[in-house]
Amino acid sequence: MDDVDFDELVASLTLREENTALKSYQNTVSVVCPACDDPFDDLVVCKENPTSLNISRQLDLCVGNVDDKTVIFTHKR
């Protein structure tokens, strides 16, 4: 993720949720995932360590790290 402009990537996304533990963005413009080069559905930024995620559906995940925060790119199956 070192070669990705994370601020520019996030600027292209739609904020869905923010709380003390995480920020969640929806990818409404088909930005590609920096890990796998396929468009992703959502981006989750974990603001606390540890952070618990409640996922109710089956997803493929790509994971990275930005400014000591874990970022998760979700891909619906």
C-alpha positions as CSV (number, residue, x, y, z in Angstrom):
1,M,0.0,0.0,0.0
2,D,3.0,2.2,0.0
3,D,2.5,3.2,-3.6
4,V,-1.2,4.1,-3.2
5,D,-2.4,7.6,-2.5
6,F,-4.8,6.6,0.3
7,D,-6.3,10.1,0.7
8,E,-7.1,10.2,-3.0
9,L,-8.6,6.7,-2.9
10,V,-10.9,7.6,0.0
11,A,-12.0,10.8,-1.7
12,S,-13.5,8.7,-4.4
13,L,-15.6,6.7,-2.0
14,T,-18.9,7.4,-0.1
15,L,-18.7,7.4,3.7
16,R,-21.3,5.0,5.1
17,E,-20.5,4.8,8.8
18,E,-18.1,6.2,11.4
19,N,-17.8,5.4,15.1
20,T,-14.9,5.2,17.6
21,A,-13.8,1.8,16.3
22,L,-14.0,2.1,12.5
23,K,-14.9,4.0,9.4
24,S,-16.7,2.3,6.5
25,Y,-16.9,3.5,2.9
26,Q,-18.9,2.3,0.0
27,N,-17.2,2.1,-3.5
28,T,-19.9,3.5,-5.8
29,V,-17.6,4.2,-8.7
30,S,-15.8,0.9,-9.1
31,V,-12.4,1.9,-7.8
32,V,-10.0,-1.1,-8.0
33,C,-8.5,-2.7,-5.0
34,P,-4.8,-2.0,-4.6
35,A,-4.2,-5.6,-3.5
36,C,-5.9,-7.6,-6.2
37,D,-6.8,-5.0,-9.0
38,D,-10.5,-5.9,-9.0
39,P,-13.1,-3.4,-8.0
40,F,-14.0,-3.7,-4.3
41,D,-17.4,-3.1,-2.6
42,D,-16.5,-1.5,0.7
43,L,-13.5,-0.2,2.5
44,V,-13.3,-0.6,6.3
45,V,-10.7,1.4,8.3
46,C,-10.0,0.0,11.7
47,K,-9.4,2.9,14.1
48,E,-8.9,0.9,17.3
49,N,-6.8,-2.1,18.1
50,P,-8.3,-4.6,18.5
51,T,-11.5,-4.0,16.5
52,S,-14.4,-6.5,16.1
53,L,-16.3,-6.8,12.9
54,N,-19.7,-8.4,12.6
55,I,-20.0,-9.7,9.0
56,S,-23.3,-11.3,8.1
57,R,-22.4,-12.4,4.6
58,Q,-19.6,-14.3,2.9
59,L,-17.0,-12.0,1.6
60,D,-13.5,-12.1,0.1
61,L,-11.2,-9.8,1.9
62,C,-8.0,-7.9,1.0
63,V,-6.1,-6.3,3.9
64,G,-3.5,-3.6,4.1
65,N,-2.0,-1.1,6.5
66,V,-2.1,2.7,6.3
67,D,-0.6,5.0,9.0
68,D,-0.7,2.1,11.5
69,K,-4.4,1.4,10.8
70,T,-5.6,-1.8,9.3
71,V,-7.7,-1.3,6.1
72,I,-10.0,-4.0,4.7
73,F,-11.3,-4.1,1.2
74,T,-14.4,-6.3,0.8
75,H,-15.4,-8.2,-2.3
76,K,-19.0,-9.7,-2.4
77,R,-19.1,-13.2,-3.8
